[in-house]
Amino acid sequence: MVTSDKCYQNNEQIWGYRECDPLGGHDPYSASKAASEIVTASYRSSFFPPAHLDRHGIQLASARAGNVIGGGDWSRDRIITDIVHSLQRGQPVGVRNPRAVRPWQHVLEPLCGYLSLAARMLASPEAHLSTAWNFGPAPGEELPVGDLVDLFLETWGSGSWRDLSAAEAPHEAGVLRLAIDKAIWELDWRPRWSVREAVARTLVGIVRFRRASIWWRRVWRTSRLMRRCCRSSSIRAEDSCYSAFVTPA
């Protein structure tokens, strides 16, 4: 089961949260992640206790990732989505909480962690694996939101941002870090990319996604033209259809 780094009771501490730290949440989103972790732990303790793994054979673990970035994520209220949309419109990027520190990582990093955990559970079932696991960036790779935006704009090659923070805005944690010692020592997993590399690869993913989208739109338009051609007996229409299909973008 996967939740996120928001499941911890945030005390604005400067060190990373460990898997044994208290769960909680000041806002509904964080509280929902903590609730998911509590439900998972309760279900595991009630029906699949790790101490009796040899009897039931069911392993149940939870994974907590940091703030992921990566190409292709166009959901609303995502920092990368906001940056790209603003750049495409030629507008400054609005940043509502630029000083908030977050554990940024490319989405492939925690996915590798999830697979490493699942492979270990499959290969050698052990009771201690059915617990909670953090998968975040290397210590020191956490950045304030404003610094992440600066890094993306530097990689992009242009753009600017403006501070939209307001005193009356809903609460957001000021500092959030994850301790990943457990995954490093017990799973031999560790993040491969720095935050700078993660941003660069995210930009590559965005460029490829846009190119693929343009290609698919051309294929869709061509297929519509081909259907019209098939309904017509005109050779001229067929010729125009063929030309549209083979002409390079």
ABEGO torsion letter per residue (X at the ends): XBBBAAABBBAGBABBBBAABBBEBABAAAAAAAAAAAAAAAAAAAABBAAAAAAAGBBBBBBBBBBBBEBGBABBGBAAAAAAAAAAAGBBBBBABAABBBBBBBAAAAAAAAAAAAAAAAABBBAAABBBBBBBBBBGABBBAAAAAAAAAAAAGBEBBBBABBAABBBBBABBBBBAAAAAAAAGBBBABBAAAAAAAAAAAAAAAAAAAAAAAAAAAAAAAAAAAAABABAAAAAAAAAAAABBX
